[in-house]
């Protein structure tokens, strides 16, 4: 077994060195006159190539 005693270690906060990268693509269109919205509603919105809802409108 090791020796006991001595001074305890004083904890200190480590530097914030965590890095992350995020990417987002936005496609925008300009129209004139009334615009109804996406043709298929929330099914037209994709996250990682997956629609937000299925064909019945249920969340995926």
N, C-alpha and C positions, 0 to 999 in steps of 0.2 A: 504494500500500500504506500501511497505517497505521503509526504509530510503534510501536516495540517498547519494552520496558522497563516501568518502573512496578511497582507492587505488584500481586500476584495477588489474585484475589477469594477470600475465605474462604467456603466453602460453609456453609450453615446449613439446618437441618431446617425445613420449612414446617409451619405449624400443621395439625393434623388437622381438616379442615373437610369431610370426606366424610360424607354422610348417606345413609341408606337407610331405607326403610319396608317392613315386612313385615306381611302379614295372614294370619291363620289362622282358619278356622271349625271348630268342634268341635260335633258333635251327640251328645248323650249320652242314654242311655235307662236307666231303672231297671227291673229285672225281678225276679221272685220265682221261685225254683226253679232247676233246671238251665238253663244257657244254652249253646247249642252254638257260637255264633259267627256271623259273617256268612253269609247264605244262600249266596252265590256265592263265598265265600272271598276271596282277594285281588282278584278281579274286582269286588268290592263296594267296594273302596277306590279313590277317584278323586283324581288329582292334575291340576289344571287341566282338570277334566271328562274325563280320560282314565283308564280303569281300569289297575291295575298289571299285570294279565295279560289275555290274550285268552281266548276261549271254550274253548280247548284247555289253558289253564293256562300257556302260554308267556309270558315277560316281554315287555312291549310296549316 
